[in-house]
């Protein structure tokens, strides 16, 4: 029997996108064992996943290198037949190199790519490219010789209990807003979210989503608005409960960050607000009802980086402040 390991130890959104690999492997090898290696803190994303047998959780924050060696030894003991590694850095390459697996697939940017049995380029299209490859399309390059060339979509699998828990928030029409991001230049400003909430249909309850660290942002928004049906759920829902809630929203709003991919993984309606980043990087929404909103002119300094920055290098942050909130209301004409 084939025994697969998927490695993605990067950020939360990267793990969500890597679920497309799991979906594709299961589609072609329904009887295969599929395990997933990820960083500590992200394991809740894949709790109870119907196609994943084991989660291998690597603690990168405490004794990182000692734990890396322990994880590499564990992977070797598991005797995987196939390792799919969309992570491009030293640590995952080292695990592949020492694994003893007969098939290891990864990107040529990985320092251990010389040892992979299959390596492919990870190409980010230049700005303003009309044709570009999505990140899940790049992932599929690692699998196409053992499956096909058609990328699967990412998918999360909340449990029945997760869906039941969030029923309490679905008694009326609602909109979900995830206002935060790890990177400052990916965050639509708080005052602009406040303005947007003032323009959204009064009949809709507004839920503010995020983790415990985002609770302060949620409270700041609440302190600046004048409508009663806005509720701060930051820190109240885990990953899968958040995804279960987003599935039935009239619209989800998110920056170029993990909640955007939650929406894609639930095929939920979503508007992605892209401040410093751009569509052609390939990290946009993949829901059927989705749209990217960004400045509507050619801003000379956009993009300023692939992943965002801690502050605006130019000091003006026009990639965010010059977005018009009317652009974010594109979907309301379909519901009136």
MARDOMI-105468 format. One record per residue (C-alpha): residue number from 1; chain; x, y, z. Coordinates in steps of 0.2 Angstrom, whole numbers, padded with zeros to 4 digits. Layout:
BEGIN
resi, chain, xx, yy, zz
NUM, A, X, Y, Z
...
# end
This chain:
BEGIN
resi, chain, xx, yy, zz
1, A, 0000, 0000, 0000
2, A, 0006, 0017, -0004
3, A, 0010, 0028, 0011
4, A, 0011, 0047, 0008
5, A, 0017, 0061, 0018
6, A, 0013, 0079, 0014
7, A, 0025, 0092, 0022
8, A, 0019, 0110, 0025
9, A, 0027, 0119, 0040
10, A, 0024, 0137, 0035
11, A, 0009, 0148, 0040
12, A, -0009, 0144, 0043
13, A, -0014, 0149, 0025
14, A, -0001, 0138, 0017
15, A, -0007, 0123, 0026
16, A, -0025, 0127, 0020
17, A, -0019, 0128, 0002
18, A, -0009, 0112, 0004
19, A, -0025, 0102, 0008
20, A, -0027, 0103, -0011
21, A, -0013, 0090, -0011
22, A, -0022, 0079, 0001
23, A, -0038, 0080, -0010
24, A, -0029, 0075, -0026
25, A, -0019, 0061, -0018
26, A, -0036, 0054, -0011
27, A, -0044, 0056, -0028
28, A, -0031, 0045, -0036
29, A, -0026, 0033, -0022
30, A, -0042, 0031, -0011
31, A, -0034, 0017, -0001
32, A, -0017, 0025, 0002
33, A, -0012, 0031, 0019
34, A, -0009, 0050, 0020
35, A, 0000, 0059, 0034
36, A, 0003, 0077, 0036
37, A, 0018, 0086, 0044
38, A, 0015, 0104, 0050
39, A, 0020, 0116, 0063
40, A, 0013, 0116, 0081
41, A, -0002, 0128, 0082
42, A, -0009, 0123, 0065
43, A, -0014, 0106, 0069
44, A, -0032, 0111, 0073
45, A, -0035, 0115, 0054
46, A, -0034, 0096, 0050
47, A, -0042, 0089, 0066
48, A, -0053, 0075, 0061
49, A, -0049, 0076, 0042
50, A, -0057, 0061, 0034
51, A, -0042, 0058, 0022
52, A, -0028, 0060, 0034
53, A, -0022, 0046, 0045
54, A, -0009, 0054, 0056
55, A, -0004, 0072, 0060
56, A, 0015, 0075, 0063
57, A, 0017, 0091, 0073
58, A, 0034, 0099, 0074
59, A, 0037, 0112, 0087
60, A, 0047, 0126, 0079
61, A, 0047, 0138, 0093
62, A, 0055, 0127, 0107
63, A, 0072, 0118, 0104
64, A, 0069, 0120, 0085
65, A, 0084, 0110, 0079
66, A, 0083, 0096, 0091
67, A, 0065, 0094, 0087
68, A, 0069, 0094, 0069
69, A, 0081, 0080, 0071
70, A, 0068, 0070, 0081
71, A, 0055, 0073, 0068
72, A, 0067, 0068, 0054
73, A, 0070, 0051, 0063
74, A, 0052, 0048, 0066
75, A, 0048, 0051, 0047
76, A, 0062, 0039, 0043
77, A, 0055, 0026, 0054
78, A, 0038, 0028, 0046
79, A, 0045, 0021, 0029
80, A, 0034, 0033, 0018
81, A, 0033, 0028, -0001
82, A, 0030, 0046, -0006
83, A, 0034, 0063, 0001
84, A, 0026, 0078, -0006
85, A, 0035, 0094, 0000
86, A, 0028, 0111, -0006
87, A, 0038, 0119, 0008
88, A, 0054, 0127, 0000
89, A, 0066, 0129, 0014
90, A, 0080, 0119, 0022
91, A, 0070, 0111, 0036
92, A, 0058, 0101, 0025
93, A, 0072, 0097, 0013
94, A, 0082, 0090, 0027
95, A, 0067, 0079, 0032
96, A, 0065, 0073, 0014
97, A, 0084, 0070, 0012
98, A, 0085, 0058, 0027
99, A, 0068, 0050, 0025
100, A, 0073, 0035, 0014
101, A, 0057, 0038, 0004
102, A, 0057, 0031, -0014
103, A, 0048, 0046, -0021
104, A, 0051, 0064, -0014
105, A, 0044, 0079, -0024
106, A, 0049, 0097, -0020
107, A, 0054, 0113, -0028
108, A, 0071, 0117, -0035
109, A, 0073, 0132, -0023
110, A, 0074, 0120, -0009
111, A, 0092, 0118, -0003
112, A, 0090, 0099, -0003
113, A, 0082, 0099, -0021
114, A, 0097, 0089, -0027
115, A, 0091, 0074, -0018
116, A, 0073, 0075, -0024
117, A, 0067, 0061, -0036
118, A, 0056, 0075, -0043
119, A, 0059, 0094, -0043
120, A, 0050, 0107, -0052
121, A, 0052, 0126, -0053
122, A, 0042, 0137, -0041
123, A, 0038, 0152, -0052
124, A, 0030, 0168, -0046
125, A, 0023, 0178, -0061
126, A, 0029, 0196, -0063
127, A, 0017, 0210, -0058
128, A, 0002, 0214, -0069
129, A, 0004, 0197, -0078
130, A, -0012, 0193, -0087
131, A, -0009, 0174, -0086
132, A, -0002, 0167, -0070
133, A, -0002, 0151, -0060
134, A, -0011, 0149, -0043
135, A, -0002, 0142, -0028
136, A, -0012, 0126, -0029
137, A, -0008, 0125, -0048
138, A, 0011, 0126, -0043
139, A, 0007, 0112, -0030
140, A, 0000, 0101, -0043
141, A, 0016, 0101, -0053
142, A, 0023, 0091, -0039
143, A, 0009, 0078, -0042
144, A, 0006, 0078, -0060
145, A, 0016, 0063, -0065
146, A, 0007, 0052, -0052
147, A, -0010, 0060, -0054
148, A, -0014, 0072, -0068
149, A, -0012, 0090, -0072
150, A, -0028, 0097, -0065
151, A, -0026, 0105, -0048
152, A, -0038, 0101, -0034
153, A, -0046, 0115, -0024
154, A, -0041, 0116, -0005
155, A, -0054, 0110, 0007
156, A, -0057, 0110, 0025
157, A, -0068, 0097, 0034
158, A, -0076, 0104, 0050
159, A, -0085, 0091, 0060
160, A, -0104, 0090, 0063
161, A, -0100, 0097, 0081
162, A, -0092, 0112, 0073
163, A, -0107, 0116, 0062
164, A, -0119, 0113, 0076
165, A, -0109, 0125, 0087
166, A, -0110, 0139, 0075
167, A, -0129, 0137, 0072
168, A, -0131, 0150, 0085
169, A, -0124, 0163, 0074
170, A, -0134, 0159, 0059
171, A, -0151, 0163, 0064
172, A, -0151, 0179, 0054
173, A, -0142, 0185, 0038
174, A, -0124, 0189, 0042
175, A, -0107, 0195, 0035
176, A, -0090, 0190, 0042
177, A, -0075, 0201, 0042
178, A, -0058, 0195, 0046
179, A, -0048, 0212, 0048
180, A, -0031, 0206, 0053
181, A, -0015, 0199, 0045
182, A, 0002, 0194, 0051
183, A, 0009, 0208, 0040
184, A, 0005, 0226, 0042
185, A, 0005, 0230, 0024
186, A, -0008, 0217, 0020
187, A, -0020, 0224, 0033
188, A, -0034, 0235, 0027
189, A, -0034, 0249, 0040
190, A, -0046, 0248, 0054
191, A, -0054, 0265, 0050
192, A, -0058, 0259, 0033
193, A, -0066, 0243, 0040
194, A, -0077, 0254, 0051
195, A, -0082, 0264, 0036
196, A, -0087, 0249, 0027
197, A, -0097, 0242, 0041
198, A, -0107, 0258, 0040
199, A, -0111, 0255, 0022
200, A, -0116, 0236, 0024
201, A, -0135, 0231, 0024
202, A, -0143, 0235, 0041
203, A, -0152, 0218, 0041
204, A, -0135, 0209, 0042
205, A, -0127, 0205, 0058
206, A, -0108, 0208, 0056
207, A, -0096, 0195, 0064
208, A, -0078, 0200, 0067
209, A, -0067, 0185, 0065
210, A, -0049, 0181, 0071
211, A, -0038, 0173, 0084
212, A, -0035, 0178, 0102
213, A, -0021, 0190, 0096
214, A, -0034, 0199, 0085
215, A, -0047, 0202, 0099
216, A, -0040, 0220, 0102
217, A, -0043, 0224, 0084
218, A, -0061, 0218, 0085
219, A, -0063, 0229, 0101
220, A, -0056, 0244, 0092
221, A, -0068, 0242, 0078
222, A, -0083, 0240, 0090
223, A, -0078, 0256, 0099
224, A, -0079, 0266, 0083
225, A, -0095, 0260, 0076
226, A, -0113, 0266, 0078
227, A, -0123, 0250, 0075
228, A, -0128, 0237, 0087
229, A, -0128, 0221, 0077
230, A, -0109, 0219, 0076
231, A, -0101, 0206, 0087
232, A, -0083, 0203, 0090
233, A, -0079, 0184, 0089
234, A, -0060, 0185, 0089
235, A, -0053, 0171, 0100
236, A, -0070, 0163, 0102
237, A, -0070, 0151, 0087
238, A, -0056, 0139, 0082
239, A, -0051, 0137, 0064
240, A, -0063, 0124, 0059
241, A, -0078, 0133, 0068
242, A, -0073, 0149, 0059
243, A, -0073, 0140, 0043
244, A, -0090, 0132, 0047
245, A, -0097, 0149, 0050
246, A, -0090, 0157, 0035
247, A, -0098, 0144, 0024
248, A, -0115, 0152, 0026
249, A, -0111, 0171, 0026
250, A, -0119, 0182, 0013
251, A, -0101, 0188, 0011
252, A, -0084, 0186, 0019
253, A, -0071, 0200, 0019
254, A, -0053, 0196, 0022
255, A, -0036, 0202, 0018
256, A, -0023, 0192, 0008
257, A, -0021, 0181, 0023
258, A, -0027, 0164, 0030
259, A, -0046, 0168, 0032
260, A, -0046, 0171, 0013
261, A, -0041, 0153, 0011
262, A, -0053, 0147, 0024
263, A, -0067, 0154, 0013
264, A, -0059, 0146, -0003
265, A, -0058, 0129, 0007
266, A, -0077, 0130, 0011
267, A, -0082, 0137, -0007
268, A, -0089, 0152, 0003
269, A, -0092, 0169, -0005
270, A, -0077, 0180, -0001
271, A, -0070, 0197, -0005
272, A, -0051, 0198, -0004
273, A, -0044, 0215, 0000
274, A, -0026, 0215, -0008
275, A, -0016, 0230, -0001
276, A, 0003, 0228, -0004
277, A, 0001, 0211, -0013
278, A, -0006, 0207, -0031
279, A, -0016, 0194, -0040
280, A, -0002, 0187, -0050
281, A, 0007, 0180, -0035
282, A, -0006, 0167, -0036
283, A, -0013, 0167, -0018
284, A, -0031, 0174, -0023
285, A, -0048, 0167, -0018
286, A, -0054, 0151, -0027
287, A, -0072, 0151, -0022
288, A, -0085, 0152, -0036
289, A, -0092, 0168, -0029
290, A, -0076, 0178, -0026
291, A, -0067, 0194, -0030
292, A, -0051, 0203, -0027
293, A, -0052, 0222, -0023
294, A, -0037, 0233, -0024
295, A, -0032, 0251, -0029
296, A, -0040, 0254, -0046
297, A, -0024, 0262, -0054
298, A, -0006, 0257, -0057
299, A, 0003, 0261, -0041
300, A, 0022, 0263, -0044
301, A, 0027, 0254, -0028
302, A, 0014, 0239, -0028
303, A, 0019, 0226, -0024
304, A, 0033, 0230, -0012
305, A, 0035, 0211, -0008
306, A, 0028, 0194, -0009
307, A, 0023, 0192, 0009
308, A, 0020, 0209, 0015
309, A, 0030, 0220, 0027
310, A, 0030, 0227, 0045
311, A, 0027, 0245, 0038
312, A, 0025, 0254, 0022
313, A, 0042, 0257, 0014
314, A, 0036, 0273, 0006
315, A, 0027, 0279, 0021
316, A, 0011, 0283, 0013
317, A, 0002, 0266, 0012
318, A, -0008, 0271, -0003
319, A, -0011, 0253, -0008
320, A, -0023, 0252, 0006
321, A, -0029, 0270, 0009
322, A, -0033, 0273, -0010
323, A, -0045, 0258, -0011
324, A, -0063, 0264, -0011
325, A, -0075, 0256, 0000
326, A, -0088, 0256, -0014
327, A, -0077, 0243, -0023
328, A, -0080, 0231, -0008
329, A, -0099, 0232, -0011
330, A, -0099, 0224, -0028
331, A, -0109, 0209, -0022
332, A, -0124, 0219, -0014
333, A, -0131, 0223, -0031
334, A, -0135, 0205, -0033
335, A, -0144, 0203, -0017
336, A, -0156, 0218, -0019
# end
